[in-house]
Amino acid sequence: MLKHNTYFDGKVQSVGFERNGRRATAGVIDAGEFHFGTEAAERMTVISGELWAKLPGEGAWRAFPAGATFEVPAKSGFDVKAAAPSAYLCEFL
């Protein structure tokens, strides 16, 4: 079953799905800066565009172009920003 999620007044939208027993979402982040909390550990892969992320324990922003991946521990959170709409795949680990 697909589940549509909308966050931050529609500036972040995703479709959640499950495949082979693993949950994931595919979505788009519009231009802006956003904070996400995590319950489960996550692996984010940038599919199109570029995302900047400030990961737990890091004080500086890091660029992640299309094809790049970063992981976020469970029960934490991260900041992400985009200069233009960017697509991602989030896999729950």
Secondary structure by P-SEA (a helix, b strand, c coil): cbbbbbcccccbbbbbbccccccccccccccccbbbbbcccbbbbbccbbbbbbcccccbbbbbcccbbbbbbccccbbbbbccbbbbbbbcc
